Amino acid sequence: MKKLIAVLIVVIFVGGMVFVLFSNKAKMAAKMHKVQAEDAAVSVMQINKERLSDTFTLVGTTAANNDVTVVSGIQGRITSVLVKVNDYVYPGQNLVDIFDDLGKVTSPIAGVVTSVPVTVGTMLNSGTTVANVIDISTLKLDINVAEADVFKLKLGDQVTITTEIYPGVKFSGRIASIGQKADDAHTYPVEIKLPNSGGHPLKAGMFAQATFYTHDAQYGIMIPRSALIEDDTTNPQVFVVENGIARLRNIVTGQELGTNLVVLQGLSEGESIVTLGQTNLTDGAKVKVTN
């Protein structure tokens, strides 16, 4: 009788353990189902064709489009100085008054006054410097380009310009002239012109980086390498988002440009791929785009 009771106790204990285990398993399964039912948060990028050609970047110094030293063409004593540094002047504007109104000294260009080395009482002679005026509505960027690269450039080519003053801001300029004579270092002077920006104004004398694009230009699709499901270019895969659903896609990649990969097959312009949050995704999973 005692043995029977002991057996019953063991059976009840084991049965209880089995019930608890199955109950917990059911709860975990329900919880996992709930988690999987929620849309996965991901960041995506839209695929666009980009310029794939080789580029090179060089540093130069900005200069005013026009930098004029205004000199007197007459003799006489100054009775009044009509402008000061940082004043904006117009073509033909008088800069000083001269005793007995013997004549005028005018600015030949529109621009900003950067220096006025004369004062009331200064005796002017022909050739005396009265002011310096610069026009920075358009800027020049002077850069020396190596002979191996200069023949890849043409007049009018677009150039992307950046500065440390405005991180992330890109300015657009065009090649205005290409020198025909090299210096001792076998580099050629190249002048770029760019309109000055009202939102991000530049000054003359600033360092700037110019990125040139060669004429071997081709356009294609590039994606960040980090968008790959695994960092493996032998069997590259990405997730393409279609109507809120993540679809696994095999792709073929080519050249690696920095942190980007050129895609040869598998993606089309206008599609969106997952760039962040793809690690735990499965094919067909619902996703929520967060960017």
C-alpha positions in Angstrom: 0.0 0.0 0.0 2.8 2.4 0.9 4.5 1.6 -2.4 1.3 2.4 -4.3 1.0 5.7 -2.5 4.7 6.6 -3.3 4.1 5.7 -6.9 1.0 7.9 -7.0 3.0 10.8 -5.5 5.8 10.5 -8.0 3.2 10.3 -10.9 1.4 13.4 -9.6 4.7 15.3 -9.2 6.0 14.3 -12.7 2.6 15.2 -14.1 2.7 18.6 -12.5 6.1 19.3 -13.8 5.1 18.3 -17.3 2.0 20.5 -17.0 4.1 23.5 -15.9 6.7 22.9 -18.7 4.0 22.8 -21.3 2.2 25.8 -19.9 5.4 27.8 -19.9 6.2 26.7 -23.4 2.7 27.7 -24.6 3.2 31.1 -22.9 6.6 31.6 -24.5 5.2 30.6 -27.9 2.3 33.0 -27.5 4.8 35.8 -26.5 7.1 35.0 -29.5 4.1 35.1 -31.8 3.1 38.5 -30.4 6.6 39.8 -30.9 6.8 38.5 -34.4 3.4 39.9 -35.2 4.7 43.4 -34.4 6.2 45.3 -37.3 10.0 45.4 -37.2 11.4 48.9 -37.1 13.9 49.5 -39.9 15.7 52.3 -41.7 15.7 52.3 -45.5 17.3 54.1 -48.4 15.9 54.6 -51.9 17.9 53.3 -54.7 19.1 56.0 -57.2 21.7 55.8 -59.9 24.8 57.7 -59.0 28.0 58.7 -60.7 30.5 55.9 -60.4 33.5 57.4 -62.1 36.8 57.9 -60.3 37.0 61.2 -58.5 39.9 63.1 -56.9 39.8 65.9 -54.4 42.3 68.7 -54.0 42.6 71.7 -51.6 42.7 75.3 -52.8 42.1 78.8 -51.6 39.1 80.9 -52.4 39.6 84.3 -54.0 37.3 87.3 -54.9 36.0 87.2 -58.4 37.2 90.8 -58.8 39.8 92.5 -56.5 40.4 96.1 -57.4 42.8 98.6 -55.9 41.3 102.0 -56.5 43.9 104.7 -57.2 43.6 108.4 -57.7 43.9 109.9 -61.1 44.0 113.5 -59.9 45.9 115.6 -57.4 44.3 117.3 -54.4 43.7 117.2 -50.6 41.0 115.0 -49.2 38.3 116.9 -47.3 36.1 113.9 -46.5 36.3 110.1 -46.7 32.9 108.8 -47.8 33.4 105.1 -47.2 34.7 102.8 -44.6 35.8 99.1 -44.4 32.9 96.6 -45.1 30.8 99.2 -46.8 29.1 98.0 -50.0 29.8 100.3 -53.0 28.4 100.5 -56.5 30.2 101.2 -59.8 30.8 104.9 -60.2 30.3 105.7 -56.5 32.5 108.5 -55.2 34.9 107.4 -52.4 36.3 110.8 -51.2 35.7 114.5 -51.5 38.6 116.6 -52.7 39.4 120.3 -51.8 37.9 122.7 -54.3 36.0 119.8 -55.9 38.9 119.1 -58.3 37.5 115.8 -59.3 36.3 112.4 -58.0 37.8 109.0 -57.2 35.1 106.4 -57.9 34.9 102.6 -57.6 34.9 100.8 -60.9 33.0 97.8 -59.6 30.3 96.8 -57.2 31.7 95.2 -54.1 32.8 95.4 -50.5 35.4 97.9 -49.3 38.3 96.0 -47.6 40.7 98.8 -46.9 40.8 102.6 -46.9 44.4 103.7 -46.4 43.6 107.5 -46.7 42.2 110.0 -44.2 41.0 113.6 -44.2 43.9 115.8 -45.1 45.7 113.2 -47.2 47.3 114.8 -50.3 46.4 112.7 -53.3 48.7 112.4 -56.3 48.1 110.4 -59.5 48.5 106.8 -58.5 47.8 107.2 -54.8 45.8 104.2 -53.4 42.5 105.3 -52.0 40.7 102.0 -51.4 40.5 98.3 -52.1 37.2 96.8 -53.3 36.4 93.2 -53.8 33.5 91.4 -55.5 32.6 88.2 -53.8 29.2 87.6 -55.3 31.1 85.0 -57.3 34.2 83.4 -55.9 37.2 81.8 -57.6 38.9 78.7 -56.3 42.5 78.3 -57.5 43.9 74.8 -57.5 47.0 73.1 -58.9 46.2 69.8 -60.6 48.8 67.2 -61.4 49.5 66.5 -65.1 48.2 63.0 -64.8 44.8 64.4 -63.8 44.5 67.7 -65.6 43.9 66.0 -69.0 40.8 64.4 -67.6 39.2 67.8 -67.1 37.3 70.1 -69.4 36.2 73.7 -69.3 32.7 73.9 -67.8 33.0 70.6 -65.8 31.0 70.6 -62.6 33.0 70.5 -59.4 31.7 69.8 -55.8 33.2 72.1 -53.2 33.2 71.6 -49.4 34.7 73.5 -46.5 35.5 72.8 -42.9 33.5 75.9 -41.9 30.2 74.3 -43.1 30.5 70.6 -42.5 28.1 68.6 -44.7 27.3 71.5 -47.0 28.2 71.1 -50.6 28.7 73.9 -53.1 28.6 73.6 -56.8 31.1 75.2 -59.1 32.4 74.9 -62.7 35.9 74.9 -64.2 36.5 78.4 -65.7 40.0 78.0 -66.9 42.8 75.3 -67.2 46.3 76.5 -67.4 48.5 75.6 -70.4 51.8 75.9 -68.6 53.0 73.7 -65.7 54.9 74.9 -62.7 58.2 73.3 -61.4 56.1 70.6 -59.7 54.4 69.7 -63.0 51.0 70.9 -61.8 48.7 73.1 -63.8 46.6 76.0 -62.4 42.9 75.3 -62.6 40.4 78.0 -61.8 36.9 77.2 -60.5 34.1 79.7 -60.2 31.2 79.3 -57.9 28.3 81.6 -56.9 28.5 82.7 -53.3 25.8 81.3 -51.1 23.4 83.5 -49.2 22.6 80.8 -46.7 26.3 79.8 -46.2 28.3 82.8 -47.3 32.0 82.2 -48.1 34.8 84.7 -47.8 37.9 85.2 -49.9 41.0 83.5 -48.6 39.3 80.4 -47.2 40.6 76.8 -47.7 38.2 74.7 -49.6 38.2 71.1 -51.0 37.3 70.6 -54.6 36.1 67.2 -55.9 36.6 66.7 -59.6 34.8 64.1 -61.7 36.6 62.5 -64.6 35.2 62.1 -68.1 35.2 58.3 -67.8 32.0 58.8 -65.9 29.4 56.0 -65.7 26.2 55.9 -63.7 25.0 53.0 -61.7 23.5 51.8 -58.4 25.5 52.0 -55.2 24.5 50.8 -51.7 26.3 50.9 -48.4 28.1 47.7 -47.6 26.5 47.7 -44.2 23.1 47.0 -45.9 24.2 43.4 -46.7 22.6 40.9 -44.4 26.1 39.4 -43.8 29.3 41.1 -44.7 29.9 38.7 -47.5 30.3 39.8 -51.1 30.5 36.2 -52.4 26.8 35.7 -51.8 25.4 39.2 -51.1 21.8 39.6 -50.0 19.7 42.6 -49.0 16.1 43.2 -47.9 13.9 45.2 -50.3 10.8 46.8 -48.7 7.7 46.4 -50.8 4.4 47.7 -49.4 5.6 47.3 -45.8 7.0 43.8 -46.4 10.7 42.9 -46.3 11.6 40.7 -49.3 15.0 38.9 -49.3 16.8 39.7 -52.5 20.0 38.2 -54.0 22.2 40.7 -55.7 25.4 40.8 -57.7 28.0 43.4 -56.6 31.0 44.8 -58.3 33.5 47.5 -57.5 33.9 48.7 -53.9 34.1 52.5 -53.6 34.9 53.5 -50.0 32.1 52.1 -47.8 29.8 51.5 -50.8 29.3 48.7 -53.2 28.4 49.0 -56.9 25.4 46.7 -57.6 25.5 45.1 -61.0 22.3 43.0 -60.8 19.3 42.5 -58.5 18.2 46.1 -57.7 16.4 48.7 -59.7 16.2 52.5 -59.4 13.4 53.6 -57.1 13.4 50.5 -54.9 14.0 50.8 -51.1 16.4 48.6 -49.2 16.9 48.1 -45.5 20.0 49.7 -44.2 19.5 49.3 -40.4 17.5 46.7 -38.6 18.0 43.8 -41.1 19.9 41.5 -38.7 16.8 39.7 -37.3 14.5 40.1 -40.3 13.0 37.2 -42.2 11.7 37.0 -45.7 8.1 38.3 -45.7 8.3 40.0 -42.4 6.2 43.1 -41.8 8.3 46.2 -41.2 7.9 49.8 -40.0 10.1 52.4 -41.7 11.4 54.8 -39.1 13.4 57.3 -41.2 
